[in-house]
Amino acid sequence: MASDKVQQISDAEFDTTIKSAQPTLVDFWAPWCGPCKAIGPVVEELADEYDGKVTIAKMNVDDNPVTPGKFGIRAIPTLIIFKDGEVVDQITGAVGKSQLIELINKAL
Amino acid sequence: MGKNHYELVILGGGPAGLTAGLYAARARIDHVLIEKGAPGGQVLLTDWVDNYPGFPEGVSGFDLMEKMTAHAKRFDLNTITREVQSVVLDGPDIKKLIFIDDSEMTCDALIICSGASANKLGIPGEAELSGKGVSYCGTCDAPFYRNMNVAVIGGGDTAVQEADYLTRFASKVTIIHRRDELRATKIIQEIAFANEKIDYIWNTQVTAIEGKDEVERVVLLDKEGNKSTLDVQGAFILIGVTPNNEMLPLEQLNADGWGFIRADKETLTCVPGVFAAGDIQSKVMRQIVNACGEAATAVIAAEHYLTNRG
């Protein structure tokens, strides 16, 4: 049950996305990464649950090398929560939903 | 949210959980498999599986878990994606799962397949630089280390196999091991020793990971007490596993000193109707093949329990 609320974003769209009025959670992932796949359904659930409050976006690091480089991403999945274009906090690895909720709440 | 009582709950969706699901679905037991994300477990961290029977060419961890999932689903495996906050066992009859949203589910029999996760070293710099050079998954993060020097800490199967995988990207990989020989399976050692991009530092522990915004070096301490440093851009910590047991009543389940769950050869724990299979079990060897075997045993044992109780 893929959520249509998750935005797939590219390097070109990144700045506009994180500067939007509501906080943005960006999931940096790649298709060959198992834990990224494991966390996928949770990210989609969050997109449904936080619809209208938090933008949930995914960035494929294979197709978009610029943004991951800018944020020093050396492990995936890494999830960064942004508010007003600034990093609030980040987490790495296939963490549970409760930890992701905690991360999102830091920007609310 | 669907049903809130099942005859059998399978907790976890790695190889053990999916095998339990396969056997439960084929036995037409009223069941559900609960997984916090997509099924797969730790195998998803593995680049290549070369010791699972039936795959003479080997198989990627990713593909193997897709196949195991598809196999169980072919027999109508019932799964839900939810994170369990706690498991409550009260007397012989009450088995309850409480989810992070405070909703509850009860069952008559429970198979715990919650698995294990990578151990941490617990040294200065490790948490601070996690995701910034400190990694627990070579397969996931190797492409970020193209033409860099990295350290692999550990000497078991996972450490040595991942070191070999990392050489596809990194220019040099140094295995740092606290003993004077590797513990990995001989054939994995042979491959690593033949790989010219792998160096070894023996009888040495890593005592700190240093760097400003990302990993720059690891601090080493050898057996004789000599301190030194090694400049690396990545530190892969692959030193065994710790049980995923935060949600379990460990005392009631008579967990061992490390927090793994003791079970008999039929996988029964000390609580009637509660079984444990896979890496969460207290045992010597943690492989996909025995996780699957234990899970099949657990379902048969659970089926007997469900038939004979009361």
Contacts between the chains, C-beta under 8 A, distances in Angstrom:
chain1	res1	chain2	res2	distance
A	30	B	143	7.8
A	32	B	62	7.4
A	33	B	139	7.8
A	33	B	140	4.8
A	34	B	40	6.1
A	34	B	43	7.6
A	34	B	44	2.6
A	34	B	45	5.9
A	34	B	46	7.8
A	34	B	61	6.1
A	34	B	62	5.3
A	34	B	65	7.5
A	34	B	139	7.0
A	34	B	140	7.0
A	35	B	44	5.8
A	35	B	45	6.6
A	35	B	137	6.6
A	35	B	140	5.9
A	36	B	140	7.5
A	37	B	38	5.5
A	37	B	40	7.0
A	37	B	44	6.7
A	37	B	62	7.4
A	38	B	37	4.0
A	38	B	38	4.8
A	38	B	39	8.0
A	38	B	40	5.5
A	38	B	44	5.8
A	39	B	37	5.2
A	39	B	38	7.7
A	40	B	37	7.2
A	40	B	38	5.8
A	41	B	37	5.9
A	41	B	38	5.4
A	41	B	81	4.9
A	42	B	36	7.1
A	42	B	37	5.4
A	42	B	81	7.1
A	45	B	81	7.1
A	72	B	132	5.8
A	72	B	213	6.2
A	72	B	214	5.8
A	73	B	131	7.2
A	73	B	144	7.4
A	74	B	131	6.5
A	74	B	132	5.9
A	74	B	133	5.7
A	74	B	135	7.1
A	74	B	141	6.3
A	74	B	144	4.5
A	74	B	145	7.5
A	74	B	214	6.8
A	74	B	234	7.0
A	75	B	130	7.6
A	75	B	131	4.3
A	75	B	132	7.8
A	75	B	134	8.0
A	75	B	135	5.0
A	75	B	137	7.4
A	75	B	140	6.6
A	75	B	141	4.6
A	75	B	144	7.1
A	76	B	140	5.7
A	76	B	141	6.7
A	78	B	131	5.4
A	90	B	131	7.2
A	91	B	131	8.0
A	92	B	130	5.8
A	92	B	131	3.2
A	93	B	130	7.9
A	93	B	131	7.6
A	93	B	136	7.1
A	93	B	137	7.9
A	94	B	37	6.2
A	94	B	44	7.9
A	96	B	36	5.2
A	96	B	83	4.9
A	96	B	100	7.7
A	97	B	36	6.6
A	97	B	83	4.8
A	97	B	100	6.3
A	98	B	83	6.0
A	98	B	85	7.7
A	98	B	100	4.8
A	101	B	100	7.9
